[in-house]
């Protein structure tokens, strides 16, 4: 199979090497006999696996944030909030016990009017320290994957909307020890993500990992069953793919994530092929 230039950039960014037959007369390289793509082992150590945790406590507004009304998922009080108020509400949230151990909340990053939105899981240690999603090893892989599609998290006004990505997590606080989020924590935090998506109104959502999928598609199906087709979230196309931290631990799966990104790019550009469009999911 011949990879086009973008596909080759994407493969390289994800640490995948394409095997090409040697040019006529050239010495035979150590090419794999069958596989066209070989995973290249990466130096990065696998990030800690998240486990599953505890529960939540009632919501409260930030102490000194008069602009942001106290919110509660039950009352839907986030509905009218703009970016500054939403950010304040997140910063002051004490809806669950994660607030007790956090260094700070991790709101989101990127241009507020991005055409792409990436939804991940929860801040890790480094994100908790720096206050920005995906800044650790998984984030570096994510940035390389995005760059291969000429996408960026930079909130730079010079970047065309089509190349801007807004990145947010399902949880805004770090689960201690990087354990998995609990259903209660996810439920408490979800209104923030919902409002972020409403405000960004991206043209496409990339849901990375099972917690993003659970939050956005209400599905417990494994990623392997959900990827490869176009889903819908509030009418927006949504592509499911593996979490970058998972890819760092399971290098051969990178080829699948690469396929997912290619599908996302095709959908974004309105040139998704039959399989994807045939499988369009009804709006959630
Ligand atoms: N993993 C995530 O899902 N989000 C982050 O911000 C960092 C790691």
Boltz pocket constraint, residues with backbone or C-beta under 6 A from the ligand:
constraints:
  - pocket:
      binder: B
      contacts: [[A, 120], [A, 121], [A, 122], [A, 123], [A, 124], [A, 127], [A, 132], [A, 133], [A, 134], [A, 135], [A, 136], [A, 138], [A, 139], [A, 169], [A, 208], [A, 245]]
      max_distance: 6.0
